């Protein structure tokens, strides 16, 4: 693809807000639940079940992504996916995204267009019928993408973290540990900063391609959230910060112990337990209620001194904490 000239691909500081918004809106798709889409003071979204599920997530350049690694398309895809996963984890179907962008003036218009393309592609692939229905645009020295996702329970109850019961099976849908492997490849071989070393796909081994893709463009099993709710999931959550860390939150909310079996966690159980950003769905089910797409990785036990076990031993809290891990993220 030939590179664009500066006239064809201006910096955002050289064009109006209207120009940027028109470029974004030209790339949005209709949302199936939208009564009124982008272009007014607010969107109007149908809520057939009478309940709206809402979540928000913010990605900031530095701790959450690096421009040396991620294209605009990657960032649009990932920003959509991480929010869609939170909606799915409640047992709801995603219906719309509100996107607020804080962008540097020297960013190219084509980057924002790629960002919009990534949002649209992620919605079409992961949550058909969902789309960007509105948002906001401002300037900032640090590229920041804040997304609010909305969803509909379609008459079902919301599945929370607090319903796991002793005797339930512990199950996962999606990958765990693969995105962490990809992040290790990116930090170990490529660089951001004054002398960036961008990602070179030609330097990746076959297994590394999937790992890097899982980090840059996660593909959580969004459709399995409603499936789990219909099957009778007693608790569910998105695994974004690491399996042990997030499982500890579910164990505390439900007042139970979650016991993992390492032989059910793949070839690298340690990475599966500590890694985050795969956005798998961790859920508990009554015996005999496991739906297709989920695999058993352990059991729910009575509460004890340790909230999370692996092979009977305490599983130490590991994973991503933006306050604890800030220095490592920006270093």
Buried (B, 14 or more C-beta within 10 A) or exposed (E): EEEEEEEEEBBBEEBEEEEBBEBBBEBBBEBEBBEEBBEEEEBEBBBEBEBBBEBEBBBBBBBBBBBBBBBBBBBBBBBBBBBBBBBBBBBBBBBBBBBBBBBBEEBBBBBBBBBBBBBBBBBBBBBBBBBBBBBEBEEEEEBBBBBBBBBBBBEBEBBBBEBBBEBBBBBBBBBBBBBBBBBBBBBEBBBBEEEEBEBEEEEBEEEBEBBBBBBBBBBBBBBBBBBBBEBBBBBBBBBBBBBBBBBBBBBBBBEBBBBBBBEBBBEBBEBBBBBBBBBBBBBBBBEEBBBEBBEEBBBBBEEEEBBBBBEEEEBEBBBBEEEEEEEEEEE
